[in-house]
């Protein structure tokens, strides 16, 4: 498969980490991609760093919000600007291994979306851990079984389920998967580690309580 991949990433005040994240995408062995990045109201030097990359690499397209609107709306905006038939996520404080796209795209003829395991930055710990071996139908009652940053999805399917639900400021990824499963689509969860996940001062740790509230709301929506 050599379909065009549209990588979407929203970033806010990540001047210390965003360059490494961008480089991990630019170094992919799979070359047919565009990289759409939205600066969501940064107050540090993030936007200038992004513009410098845009000037160096024509695959990169930079957008800017004058004020912070949050991850959910930012990702939907980027998806609306994308030209590829495949959407791939990347978080601004994480890293993708160089073979990530080459491996994941192999599965998109048989599956509607692909995710993978990740390694926690600075450790040898894999996530998901033991829960990876438990059926997702069971795990998703208690937590999101998938790593959002590793998501690669057919754009037509993303559009058919309405994209990210903008009523969900947090846990928007889990709500997306809920909608995905509800409509009978299939996701392949790869055992291979293709992503390095930052677990320090990220959105999941900073807004843990809010994430839990929206997770419960997403889970309750399965019944509707």
One Martini backbone bead per residue (centre of mass of N, CA, C, O) as a GRO file, in nm:
protein
  224
    1UNK     BB    1   0.096   0.037   0.022
    2UNK     BB    2   0.063   0.407  -0.106
    3UNK     BB    3  -0.101   0.582   0.059
    4UNK     BB    4  -0.201   0.874   0.182
    5UNK     BB    5  -0.083   1.033   0.475
    6UNK     BB    6  -0.241   1.207   0.750
    7UNK     BB    7  -0.090   1.396   0.986
    8UNK     BB    8  -0.213   1.472   1.320
    9UNK     BB    9  -0.129   1.774   1.524
   10UNK     BB   10  -0.155   1.901   1.846
   11UNK     BB   11  -0.021   2.210   2.003
   12UNK     BB   12   0.090   2.319   2.348
   13UNK     BB   13   0.357   2.412   2.492
   14UNK     BB   14   0.628   2.230   2.332
   15UNK     BB   15   0.935   2.338   2.292
   16UNK     BB   16   1.102   2.077   2.414
   17UNK     BB   17   0.943   1.829   2.226
   18UNK     BB   18   0.847   1.882   1.924
   19UNK     BB   19   1.097   1.821   1.751
   20UNK     BB   20   1.119   1.516   1.806
   21UNK     BB   21   0.840   1.447   1.699
   22UNK     BB   22   0.876   1.547   1.412
   23UNK     BB   23   1.129   1.378   1.339
   24UNK     BB   24   0.982   1.099   1.367
   25UNK     BB   25   0.820   1.155   1.103
   26UNK     BB   26   1.038   1.239   0.892
   27UNK     BB   27   1.185   0.936   0.947
   28UNK     BB   28   1.011   0.773   0.783
   29UNK     BB   29   0.994   0.507   0.559
   30UNK     BB   30   0.731   0.631   0.494
   31UNK     BB   31   0.671   0.895   0.243
   32UNK     BB   32   0.346   0.919   0.198
   33UNK     BB   33   0.306   1.234   0.341
   34UNK     BB   34   0.140   1.452   0.563
   35UNK     BB   35   0.185   1.742   0.799
   36UNK     BB   36  -0.048   1.844   1.041
   37UNK     BB   37  -0.023   2.150   1.236
   38UNK     BB   38  -0.153   2.277   1.552
   39UNK     BB   39  -0.153   2.577   1.717
   40UNK     BB   40  -0.304   2.598   2.053
   41UNK     BB   41  -0.217   2.879   2.195
   42UNK     BB   42   0.068   2.948   2.234
   43UNK     BB   43   0.325   3.115   2.466
   44UNK     BB   44   0.566   3.017   2.334
   45UNK     BB   45   0.799   2.888   2.078
   46UNK     BB   46   0.638   2.681   1.908
   47UNK     BB   47   0.546   2.828   1.647
   48UNK     BB   48   0.833   2.891   1.538
   49UNK     BB   49   0.922   2.601   1.513
   50UNK     BB   50   0.706   2.519   1.309
   51UNK     BB   51   0.781   2.726   1.085
   52UNK     BB   52   1.065   2.620   1.038
   53UNK     BB   53   0.970   2.344   0.932
   54UNK     BB   54   0.793   2.443   0.699
   55UNK     BB   55   1.041   2.576   0.543
   56UNK     BB   56   1.196   2.284   0.511
   57UNK     BB   57   0.908   2.120   0.466
   58UNK     BB   58   0.646   2.055   0.239
   59UNK     BB   59   0.476   1.846   0.423
   60UNK     BB   60   0.432   2.090   0.605
   61UNK     BB   61   0.144   2.221   0.795
   62UNK     BB   62   0.050   2.532   0.941
   63UNK     BB   63  -0.146   2.617   1.225
   64UNK     BB   64  -0.353   2.874   1.409
   65UNK     BB   65  -0.450   2.959   1.731
   66UNK     BB   66  -0.524   3.236   1.928
   67UNK     BB   67  -0.677   3.017   2.098
   68UNK     BB   68  -0.771   2.776   2.309
   69UNK     BB   69  -0.979   2.475   2.200
   70UNK     BB   70  -0.860   2.201   2.194
   71UNK     BB   71  -0.823   1.881   2.081
   72UNK     BB   72  -1.086   1.803   1.940
   73UNK     BB   73  -1.121   2.049   1.745
   74UNK     BB   74  -0.836   2.040   1.624
   75UNK     BB   75  -0.856   1.759   1.488
   76UNK     BB   76  -1.099   1.820   1.308
   77UNK     BB   77  -0.967   2.044   1.151
   78UNK     BB   78  -0.732   1.880   1.032
   79UNK     BB   79  -0.905   1.668   0.889
   80UNK     BB   80  -1.044   1.882   0.697
   81UNK     BB   81  -0.745   1.947   0.557
   82UNK     BB   82  -0.703   1.679   0.447
   83UNK     BB   83  -0.576   1.455   0.162
   84UNK     BB   84  -0.580   1.188   0.268
   85UNK     BB   85  -0.701   0.843   0.321
   86UNK     BB   86  -0.522   0.868   0.584
   87UNK     BB   87  -0.515   0.874   0.938
   88UNK     BB   88  -0.270   1.012   1.171
   89UNK     BB   89  -0.140   1.006   1.484
   90UNK     BB   90   0.022   1.270   1.694
   91UNK     BB   91   0.209   1.358   1.966
   92UNK     BB   92   0.413   1.625   2.084
   93UNK     BB   93   0.547   1.418   2.329
   94UNK     BB   94   0.605   1.200   2.114
   95UNK     BB   95   0.714   0.889   1.946
   96UNK     BB   96   0.798   0.753   1.632
   97UNK     BB   97   0.883   0.494   1.478
   98UNK     BB   98   1.018   0.457   1.160
   99UNK     BB   99   0.810   0.193   1.096
  100UNK     BB  100   0.515   0.255   1.156
  101UNK     BB  101   0.375   0.309   0.877
  102UNK     BB  102   0.472   0.054   0.726
  103UNK     BB  103   0.317  -0.138   0.916
  104UNK     BB  104   0.021  -0.026   0.939
  105UNK     BB  105  -0.062  -0.015   0.630
  106UNK     BB  106  -0.081  -0.332   0.590
  107UNK     BB  107  -0.382  -0.343   0.752
  108UNK     BB  108  -0.592  -0.152   0.573
  109UNK     BB  109  -0.733  -0.384   0.396
  110UNK     BB  110  -0.869  -0.546   0.662
  111UNK     BB  111  -0.881  -0.278   0.825
  112UNK     BB  112  -1.002   0.036   0.962
  113UNK     BB  113  -0.784   0.013   1.198
  114UNK     BB  114  -0.466   0.107   1.368
  115UNK     BB  115  -0.273  -0.014   1.640
  116UNK     BB  116  -0.036   0.004   1.920
  117UNK     BB  117   0.214  -0.041   2.101
  118UNK     BB  118   0.408   0.093   2.378
  119UNK     BB  119   0.669   0.291   2.521
  120UNK     BB  120   0.785   0.416   2.799
  121UNK     BB  121   0.958   0.674   2.861
  122UNK     BB  122   1.260   0.560   3.012
  123UNK     BB  123   1.166   0.261   2.958
  124UNK     BB  124   1.050  -0.100   2.927
  125UNK     BB  125   0.751  -0.034   2.925
  126UNK     BB  126   0.446  -0.159   2.827
  127UNK     BB  127   0.168  -0.031   2.621
  128UNK     BB  128  -0.006  -0.232   2.690
  129UNK     BB  129   0.002  -0.478   2.902
  130UNK     BB  130  -0.166  -0.738   3.004
  131UNK     BB  131  -0.434  -0.625   2.867
  132UNK     BB  132  -0.367  -0.702   2.572
  133UNK     BB  133  -0.471  -1.020   2.624
  134UNK     BB  134  -0.746  -0.891   2.656
  135UNK     BB  135  -1.037  -0.839   2.555
  136UNK     BB  136  -1.167  -0.536   2.464
  137UNK     BB  137  -1.461  -0.580   2.565
  138UNK     BB  138  -1.356  -0.581   2.862
  139UNK     BB  139  -1.156  -0.341   2.900
  140UNK     BB  140  -1.360  -0.100   2.810
  141UNK     BB  141  -1.506  -0.088   3.091
  142UNK     BB  142  -1.227   0.051   3.235
  143UNK     BB  143  -1.060   0.120   2.962
  144UNK     BB  144  -0.854   0.217   2.725
  145UNK     BB  145  -0.705  -0.016   2.495
  146UNK     BB  146  -0.579   0.239   2.343
  147UNK     BB  147  -0.339   0.430   2.166
  148UNK     BB  148  -0.393   0.726   2.028
  149UNK     BB  149  -0.110   0.800   1.887
  150UNK     BB  150  -0.134   0.518   1.699
  151UNK     BB  151  -0.344   0.604   1.511
  152UNK     BB  152  -0.495   0.445   1.216
  153UNK     BB  153  -0.734   0.573   0.966
  154UNK     BB  154  -0.992   0.573   0.773
  155UNK     BB  155  -1.134   0.859   0.663
  156UNK     BB  156  -1.420   0.770   0.583
  157UNK     BB  157  -1.482   0.652   0.863
  158UNK     BB  158  -1.432   0.898   1.032
  159UNK     BB  159  -1.661   1.056   0.889
  160UNK     BB  160  -1.904   0.852   0.937
  161UNK     BB  161  -1.874   0.900   1.271
  162UNK     BB  162  -1.804   1.227   1.302
  163UNK     BB  163  -1.561   1.203   1.442
  164UNK     BB  164  -1.503   1.397   1.691
  165UNK     BB  165  -1.664   1.457   1.984
  166UNK     BB  166  -1.729   1.793   2.090
  167UNK     BB  167  -1.847   1.706   2.383
  168UNK     BB  168  -1.539   1.600   2.418
  169UNK     BB  169  -1.269   1.724   2.580
  170UNK     BB  170  -1.235   1.439   2.691
  171UNK     BB  171  -1.196   1.122   2.580
  172UNK     BB  172  -1.217   1.136   2.258
  173UNK     BB  173  -1.091   0.863   2.180
  174UNK     BB  174  -1.293   0.672   2.317
  175UNK     BB  175  -1.541   0.779   2.168
  176UNK     BB  176  -1.444   0.700   1.891
  177UNK     BB  177  -1.432   0.395   1.948
  178UNK     BB  178  -1.725   0.360   2.024
  179UNK     BB  179  -1.835   0.445   1.743
  180UNK     BB  180  -1.676   0.233   1.587
  181UNK     BB  181  -1.795  -0.023   1.721
  182UNK     BB  182  -2.099   0.039   1.684
  183UNK     BB  183  -2.056   0.022   1.350
  184UNK     BB  184  -1.856  -0.246   1.302
  185UNK     BB  185  -1.567  -0.187   1.322
  186UNK     BB  186  -1.213  -0.261   1.268
  187UNK     BB  187  -0.940  -0.323   1.497
  188UNK     BB  188  -0.588  -0.328   1.504
  189UNK     BB  189  -0.375  -0.472   1.758
  190UNK     BB  190  -0.048  -0.437   1.797
  191UNK     BB  191   0.229  -0.586   1.953
  192UNK     BB  192   0.403  -0.386   1.840
  193UNK     BB  193   0.641  -0.145   1.891
  194UNK     BB  194   0.578   0.213   1.756
  195UNK     BB  195   0.594   0.379   2.039
  196UNK     BB  196   0.662   0.674   2.240
  197UNK     BB  197   0.551   0.742   2.574
  198UNK     BB  198   0.446   1.010   2.749
  199UNK     BB  199   0.391   1.035   3.130
  200UNK     BB  200   0.471   1.345   3.170
  201UNK     BB  201   0.271   1.603   3.178
  202UNK     BB  202   0.012   1.512   3.052
  203UNK     BB  203  -0.321   1.500   2.985
  204UNK     BB  204  -0.372   1.244   3.168
  205UNK     BB  205  -0.234   1.370   3.431
  206UNK     BB  206  -0.356   1.664   3.449
  207UNK     BB  207  -0.670   1.530   3.367
  208UNK     BB  208  -0.777   1.273   3.519
  209UNK     BB  209  -1.066   1.336   3.623
  210UNK     BB  210  -1.182   1.428   3.352
  211UNK     BB  211  -1.128   1.166   3.201
  212UNK     BB  212  -1.313   0.988   3.380
  213UNK     BB  213  -1.579   1.129   3.322
  214UNK     BB  214  -1.573   1.094   3.006
  215UNK     BB  215  -1.548   0.790   3.007
  216UNK     BB  216  -1.825   0.732   3.133
  217UNK     BB  217  -1.986   0.873   2.913
  218UNK     BB  218  -1.891   0.696   2.679
  219UNK     BB  219  -1.986   0.424   2.794
  220UNK     BB  220  -2.291   0.502   2.816
  221UNK     BB  221  -2.326   0.545   2.496
  222UNK     BB  222  -2.345   0.239   2.414
  223UNK     BB  223  -2.662   0.214   2.501
  224UNK     BB  224  -2.791   0.409   2.259
   0.00000   0.00000   0.00000
